[in-house]
Amino acid sequence: MLIFLFIILLISFISLFVGVLMAPFSVNMQTLKDSGYSSRITIMNIPELFLKNWYEPSKLYVRKMIIFGLLGCLVGFSLLYVLGKLGVV
């Protein structure tokens, strides 16, 4: 079970990491112009990273990668913490 948990954490972390790296290249340019920001890197702000309108419609999979990666990491580390408290790990 512990190996399964580490595999889930590894997949989640890789998904989150790759999604965050791909985020600046999937910015919806119209939203960027309307916002008044000057650079694509502004998507790295926490609210913009999760908002659907900041991504091009064809690249919404990047947003899903970030969300699923973050949720997987949160659940995995929480489960690891609970198992550690119970003395299983």
FENLINVEN-V170946 format. One record per pair of residues at least 12 apart in sequence whose C-alpha atoms are under 10 Angstrom apart, sorted by the first residue. I is the first residue (numbers start at 1). J is the second residue. D is the distance in whole Angstrom. If there is no record, write none. Layout:
# FENLINVEN-V170946
[[I & J & D] [I & J & D]]
This chain:
# FENLINVEN-V170946
[[2 & 80 & 9] [2 & 83 & 9] [2 & 88 & 9] [2 & 89 & 8] [5 & 75 & 10] [5 & 76 & 7] [5 & 77 & 9] [5 & 79 & 8] [5 & 80 & 8] [6 & 76 & 8] [6 & 77 & 9] [6 & 80 & 9] [7 & 76 & 10] [8 & 69 & 10] [8 & 72 & 7] [8 & 73 & 8] [8 & 75 & 10] [8 & 76 & 7] [9 & 69 & 9] [9 & 70 & 10] [9 & 72 & 7] [9 & 73 & 6] [9 & 74 & 9] [9 & 75 & 9] [9 & 76 & 6] [9 & 77 & 8] [9 & 80 & 10] [10 & 69 & 10] [10 & 72 & 9] [10 & 73 & 8] [10 & 76 & 9] [11 & 68 & 10] [11 & 69 & 8] [11 & 72 & 8] [11 & 73 & 9] [12 & 65 & 9] [12 & 66 & 9] [12 & 67 & 10] [12 & 68 & 7] [12 & 69 & 4] [12 & 70 & 7] [12 & 71 & 8] [12 & 72 & 5] [12 & 73 & 6] [12 & 74 & 9] [12 & 75 & 10] [12 & 76 & 9] [13 & 65 & 10] [13 & 66 & 9] [13 & 68 & 10] [13 & 69 & 6] [13 & 70 & 8] [13 & 71 & 10] [13 & 72 & 8] [13 & 73 & 6] [13 & 74 & 10] [13 & 76 & 10] [14 & 65 & 9] [14 & 66 & 10] [14 & 69 & 7] [14 & 73 & 10] [15 & 62 & 9] [15 & 64 & 9] [15 & 65 & 6] [15 & 66 & 7] [15 & 67 & 9] [15 & 68 & 8] [15 & 69 & 5] [15 & 70 & 8] [15 & 72 & 9] [15 & 73 & 10] [16 & 62 & 9] [16 & 63 & 9] [16 & 64 & 9] [16 & 65 & 6] [16 & 66 & 5] [16 & 67 & 7] [16 & 68 & 7] [16 & 69 & 4] [16 & 70 & 6] [16 & 71 & 9] [16 & 72 & 9] [16 & 73 & 9] [17 & 65 & 9] [17 & 66 & 8] [17 & 69 & 8] [17 & 70 & 9] [18 & 62 & 8] [18 & 65 & 8] [18 & 66 & 8] [18 & 69 & 9] [19 & 49 & 10] [19 & 61 & 9] [19 & 62 & 5] [19 & 63 & 7] [19 & 64 & 8] [19 & 65 & 5] [19 & 66 & 5] [19 & 67 & 9] [19 & 68 & 10] [19 & 69 & 8] [20 & 43 & 9] [20 & 44 & 8] [20 & 49 & 8] [20 & 62 & 8] [20 & 63 & 9] [20 & 65 & 9] [20 & 66 & 7] [20 & 69 & 10] [21 & 44 & 10] [21 & 62 & 9] [21 & 66 & 10] [22 & 59 & 10] [22 & 62 & 7] [22 & 63 & 9] [22 & 65 & 10] [22 & 66 & 10] [23 & 40 & 9] [23 & 41 & 8] [23 & 42 & 10] [23 & 43 & 7] [23 & 44 & 8] [23 & 49 & 8] [23 & 54 & 9] [23 & 55 & 8] [23 & 59 & 9] [23 & 60 & 10] [23 & 62 & 6] [23 & 63 & 8] [23 & 65 & 10] [23 & 66 & 9] [24 & 39 & 9] [24 & 40 & 5] [24 & 41 & 6] [24 & 42 & 8] [24 & 43 & 6] [24 & 44 & 8] [24 & 49 & 9] [24 & 54 & 10] [24 & 55 & 9] [24 & 62 & 10] [25 & 40 & 7] [25 & 41 & 9] [25 & 43 & 10] [25 & 55 & 9] [25 & 56 & 10] [25 & 59 & 9] [25 & 62 & 10] [26 & 40 & 9] [26 & 43 & 9] [26 & 54 & 8] [26 & 55 & 6] [26 & 56 & 6] [26 & 57 & 9] [26 & 58 & 9] [26 & 59 & 6] [26 & 60 & 8] [26 & 61 & 10] [26 & 62 & 8] [26 & 63 & 9] [27 & 39 & 10] [27 & 40 & 7] [27 & 41 & 9] [27 & 42 & 9] [27 & 43 & 7] [27 & 48 & 10] [27 & 49 & 10] [27 & 53 & 9] [27 & 54 & 6] [27 & 55 & 5] [27 & 56 & 6] [27 & 57 & 10] [27 & 59 & 8] [27 & 60 & 10] [28 & 40 & 9] [28 & 43 & 10] [28 & 52 & 10] [28 & 53 & 7] [28 & 54 & 5] [28 & 55 & 5] [28 & 56 & 5] [28 & 57 & 8] [28 & 58 & 10] [28 & 59 & 9] [29 & 54 & 8] [29 & 55 & 9] [29 & 56 & 8] [30 & 53 & 10] [30 & 54 & 9] [30 & 55 & 10] [30 & 56 & 9] [31 & 53 & 7] [31 & 54 & 6] [31 & 55 & 8] [31 & 56 & 9] [32 & 53 & 10] [32 & 54 & 7] [32 & 55 & 10] [35 & 54 & 10] [43 & 55 & 9] [49 & 62 & 10] [49 & 63 & 7] [49 & 66 & 8] [49 & 67 & 9] [50 & 63 & 7] [50 & 64 & 9] [50 & 66 & 8] [50 & 67 & 7] [51 & 63 & 8] [52 & 64 & 10]]
